[in-house]
Amino acid sequence: MFFSLTLYVAIIVCVVGIFYRIWTWCQISVGSEAAHFSPKDRAVSALKGIFQTIFSRKIIVLLKVLILDVILQLKLLRDDFQRWIMHICLYFGFILLLWKHGPRCRSSLRTVQIGLKTWAL
């Protein structure tokens, strides 16, 4: 019960933080040319660029970068092997932890009990 509740709180904090970062990115003007674009224009332009990248041949490059640089951390491997091993052990250990315990948590997330009252989600 406690872990389910804290999981929801953590997810809400994460989503609010992501939206806050996106909102501030659209609000900040950098340079003299940026003053001509409204935050709405910036958000529309960003979404347009994301969709153009996803539905083009650039998606192959994006997937390559995701696999090699984000998941396998090859840039870190080129810098220092020991740091890479330490990081990969932490990263894959955390992923395995989520993978093994995620299905068990999903069944308990359907109800929230606070005190004597239980709510179905």
NORGI-V386691 format. One record per backbone hydrogen bond with DSSP energy under -1.0 kcal/mol. CO is the residue of the C=O (numbers start at 1). NH is the residue of the N-H. E is the energy in kcal/mol with one decimal. If there is no record, write none. Layout:
# NORGI-V386691
co=[CO/CO]
nh=[NH/NH]
e=[E/E]
This chain:
# NORGI-V386691
co=[1/2/3/4/5/6/7/8/9/10/11/12/13/14/15/16/17/18/19/20/21/22/23/24/33/34/38/39/40/41/42/43/44/45/46/47/48/49/50/51/53/56/57/58/59/60/61/62/63/64/65/65/66/67/68/73/74/75/76/80/81/82/83/84/85/86/87/88/89/90/91/92/93/94/95/96/97/98/101/102/103/110/112/114/117/119]
nh=[5/6/7/8/9/10/11/12/13/14/15/16/17/18/19/20/21/22/23/24/25/26/27/28/36/37/42/43/44/45/46/47/48/49/50/51/52/53/54/55/56/59/60/62/63/64/65/66/67/68/69/70/71/72/74/77/78/79/80/84/85/86/87/88/89/90/91/92/93/94/95/96/97/98/99/100/101/102/105/106/107/121/119/117/114/112]
e=[-2.3/-2.5/-2.0/-2.1/-2.2/-2.5/-2.5/-2.5/-2.5/-2.3/-2.6/-2.6/-2.4/-2.3/-2.4/-2.3/-2.3/-2.3/-2.6/-2.6/-2.0/-1.9/-1.1/-1.7/-1.2/-1.4/-2.0/-2.3/-2.6/-2.3/-2.4/-2.5/-2.5/-2.3/-2.2/-2.5/-2.3/-1.9/-2.5/-2.3/-1.0/-1.2/-1.3/-2.4/-2.6/-2.2/-2.5/-2.3/-2.5/-2.9/-2.0/-1.3/-2.1/-2.3/-2.3/-1.6/-2.0/-1.3/-2.6/-1.8/-2.6/-2.4/-2.4/-3.0/-2.4/-2.0/-2.8/-3.0/-1.8/-2.1/-2.3/-2.6/-2.0/-2.4/-2.5/-2.6/-2.1/-1.8/-1.7/-2.0/-1.1/-4.6/-2.9/-1.6/-2.2/-2.6]
